[in-house]
Each structure stands twice: as C-alpha cells, then as structure tokens.
Amino acid sequence: MAGHPTGIKLQIENLITNEMDVTKVISGEKTAVRRHGKFAEVGEVLELKGSHYQITSVYQQANKDMTNEDANKEGYKSIEEYRQHVQDCHKITTLKWEPEKLYWVHELKKIN
C-alpha cells in the first residue's frame, strides 16, 4: 500500500488524532478527515473503540475547493468553524488559508 509501510497495520489513531474528532466519528457526525499525507487506501477497514470503519474515498483537495458540505463531512457547520477547530488543535491564532494548498481527504463509513 502506498499510504503506509508494508507490514505495518494502520492505526486509526494516526488518521483521527483529536479526541473531539473521535467522538464525532463515533456519533456519525464526522465522515471525512483531512490530513497532510495519505494515511489509508479505499477499502481498508479500521477499528475505532470497538467499531469498524471502511475507507470509501481518498483524494486530494485544495483549500479553495472546500465547500460547506465538505466542512459538514468533517463534522462542522461551516468552513470557518472547521478552520477555527484546526487553529485550536494546533494552538495557533492565525491560520493562513492558502487557496492552492492540497490536503488528502479520507472519507469513511461505519460498517458495524
């Protein structure tokens, strides 16, 4: 697999690193995760707190292409609310929103 070294079992904690996001995934409120790198492949099944989640889509997306619908998949009402969450997580007071900056989007669904 191109996203992580062969023979290493991917831990969902590498993809979902914030406890608030873990809670949102478990509740079904969060079905997408943006990261700087590619952490999973389509079809992979990951375990989180006793439940299993399948990766349904992995793609790159530029900030300028992110919509409020994308923010909703991240578990937020708007892009601005999502940006504020990222700022809070990284303890920064400003987050330069670089329009061309690409992130890997990992979409997932609960399968049990």
C-alpha positions as a printed Julia matrix, in Angstrom:
112×3 Matrix{Float64}:
   0.0    0.0    0.0
   1.35   3.42  -0.91
   0.0    5.26   2.14
   1.95   3.44   4.88
   4.85   0.99   5.08
   4.16  -2.62   4.07
   3.59  -4.88   7.04
   2.57  -2.03   9.35
  -1.05  -2.19  10.5
  -2.59   1.23  10.15
  -3.98   2.55  13.4
  -7.0    4.81  13.04
  -5.41   7.0   15.73
  -2.87   8.05  13.07
  -5.71   9.34  10.93
  -8.02  10.72  13.64
  -5.75  12.39  16.18
  -8.13  14.55  18.22
 -10.49  13.18  20.9
 -13.28  15.55  19.83
 -12.97  14.18  16.29
 -13.04  10.61  17.62
 -16.34  11.42  19.33
 -17.71  12.93  16.12
 -16.74   9.84  14.1
 -18.39   7.52  16.64
 -21.6    9.6   16.6
 -21.66   9.63  12.78
 -21.25  13.39  12.67
 -17.8   13.16  11.03
 -17.34  11.1    7.87
 -14.23  12.75   6.4
 -10.73  13.52   7.65
  -8.22  15.88   6.02
  -4.53  15.27   6.56
  -1.27  16.49   5.04
  -0.45  12.94   3.97
  -2.23   9.89   2.64
  -2.98   7.59   5.56
  -5.25   4.92   4.04
  -6.47   3.35   0.82
 -10.04   2.85  -0.38
 -11.45  -0.37   1.04
  -9.25  -0.5    4.13
 -11.11  -1.24   7.35
 -10.0    0.48  10.53
 -11.12  -0.1   14.12
 -12.07   2.68  16.49
 -13.3    1.95  20.01
 -14.73  -1.44  19.02
 -16.42  -0.32  15.8
 -15.14  -0.78  12.26
 -14.95   1.92   9.6
 -14.25   1.4    5.92
 -12.39   3.97   3.86
 -14.76   4.79   0.98
 -12.82   7.52  -0.82
  -9.33   9.04  -0.75
  -8.49  12.09  -2.84
  -6.62  15.36  -2.78
  -8.48  18.65  -2.5
  -7.25  22.23  -2.48
  -8.46  24.63   0.2
 -10.08  26.78  -2.49
 -12.26  23.81  -3.5
 -13.53  23.03   0.01
 -17.26  23.7    0.45
 -19.55  23.95   3.45
 -20.73  20.44   2.53
 -17.11  19.28   2.92
 -16.96  21.04   6.3
 -20.17  19.19   7.27
 -18.5   15.87   6.44
 -15.71  16.96   8.79
 -18.35  17.48  11.49
 -18.59  21.28  11.31
 -21.33  23.68  10.24
 -19.12  25.81   8.01
 -15.64  26.15   6.59
 -14.99  28.93   9.11
 -15.96  26.67  12.04
 -13.68  23.94  10.64
 -10.78  26.41  10.29
 -11.3   27.56  13.89
 -11.12  23.94  15.06
  -7.83  23.43  13.19
  -6.43  26.61  14.74
  -7.47  25.46  18.22
  -5.95  21.99  17.73
  -2.63  23.4   16.62
  -2.7   26.23  19.18
  -2.23  28.93  16.59
  -4.0   32.25  16.43
  -3.88  32.63  12.68
  -4.17  30.03  10.0
  -3.12  31.16   6.6
  -5.71  29.75   4.25
  -3.57  29.03   1.23
  -6.05  28.52  -1.63
  -3.82  26.14  -3.57
  -2.72  24.05  -0.56
  -3.64  20.39  -1.12
  -4.79  18.02   1.6
  -5.6   14.33   1.45
  -9.27  13.71   2.18
 -10.17  10.32   3.65
 -13.91   9.54   3.67
 -15.18   6.71   5.81
 -18.33   4.9    6.86
 -19.19   2.74   9.83
 -19.66  -0.88   8.82
 -20.62  -2.41  12.2
